[in-house]
Amino acid sequence: MQNNKNLFSTVVGKMIVTKEGKRLGFVKDITFETRSGELINLVIKDSTPYIKNLNLERTSLNELLIPYSAIIAIGDFVIVSEEDLI
């Protein structure tokens, strides 16, 4: 059986793209619930101009967040569903 776990260090720095191929930026950090370990958001760095069209949450430091529920797949890129971001 193949291990489907992604280590934190392998996800940080990956490019985030929509399933349509639009680039959003790169993974800067991951937020999670400390008690349950549930992943909550990806923090974006080097966001592209396209991301301004999306209504994303922001941190107190004004960093953009992508909800973990929008992630479709993690491979060479982090692929997200744009419909789940709007």
C-alpha positions as CSV (number, residue, x, y, z in Angstrom):
1,M,0.0,0.0,0.0
2,Q,1.4,3.4,-1.0
3,N,1.9,6.1,1.7
4,N,-0.2,9.1,0.8
5,K,1.3,11.4,3.4
6,N,3.0,14.7,2.4
7,L,5.6,16.0,4.8
8,F,5.5,19.7,5.7
9,S,8.9,20.3,4.1
10,T,7.7,18.8,0.8
11,V,4.7,21.0,0.5
12,V,6.2,24.4,1.5
13,G,7.6,26.1,-1.6
14,K,5.3,24.3,-4.1
15,M,3.5,26.4,-6.6
16,I,-0.3,26.7,-6.1
17,V,-2.4,26.4,-9.3
18,T,-6.1,26.1,-10.0
19,K,-7.3,23.0,-11.8
20,E,-7.6,25.2,-14.9
21,G,-3.9,26.0,-14.7
22,K,-4.0,29.5,-13.3
23,R,-1.0,30.3,-11.0
24,L,-1.9,31.7,-7.6
25,G,1.5,31.8,-5.8
26,F,3.6,29.5,-3.6
27,V,3.0,27.7,-0.3
28,K,4.7,29.8,2.5
29,D,3.2,27.9,5.5
30,I,0.4,25.7,6.7
31,T,-2.0,26.4,9.5
32,F,-3.5,23.6,11.5
33,E,-5.6,22.9,14.6
34,T,-3.1,22.0,17.3
35,R,-5.4,19.7,19.3
36,S,-6.6,17.6,16.4
37,G,-3.9,18.1,13.8
38,E,-6.5,19.1,11.3
39,L,-5.1,21.2,8.4
40,I,-6.9,24.5,8.0
41,N,-5.2,26.8,5.5
42,L,-2.2,27.2,3.2
43,V,-0.5,30.6,3.6
44,I,0.5,32.1,0.2
45,K,3.7,33.9,-0.7
46,D,4.6,35.6,-3.9
47,S,0.9,35.8,-5.0
48,T,0.1,36.5,-8.6
49,P,-2.1,39.4,-9.8
50,Y,-4.8,36.8,-10.6
51,I,-5.4,36.1,-6.9
52,K,-6.8,39.6,-6.4
53,N,-9.9,38.3,-8.3
54,L,-10.6,35.8,-5.5
55,N,-12.2,36.7,-2.2
56,L,-9.6,35.0,0.1
57,E,-9.3,35.3,3.9
58,R,-6.2,37.0,5.3
59,T,-4.1,36.6,8.4
60,S,-3.5,39.4,10.9
61,L,-0.3,40.1,8.9
62,N,-2.4,40.5,5.7
63,E,-1.2,37.2,4.2
64,L,-3.6,35.4,1.9
65,L,-5.0,32.0,2.9
66,I,-6.3,29.1,0.9
67,P,-8.7,26.8,2.8
68,Y,-7.4,23.2,2.9
69,S,-10.9,22.1,1.7
70,A,-10.1,23.6,-1.7
71,I,-7.1,21.4,-2.3
72,I,-7.6,18.7,-4.9
73,A,-4.2,17.2,-5.1
74,I,-0.6,17.7,-4.0
75,G,2.2,16.6,-6.4
76,D,4.6,18.7,-8.3
77,F,2.1,21.5,-7.7
78,V,-0.7,22.1,-5.2
79,I,-3.8,22.0,-7.2
80,V,-6.9,23.8,-5.9
81,S,-10.5,24.1,-7.0
82,E,-11.2,27.8,-7.9
83,E,-14.9,27.2,-7.3
84,D,-14.1,26.5,-3.6
85,L,-12.2,29.8,-3.3
86,I,-15.0,32.1,-4.5
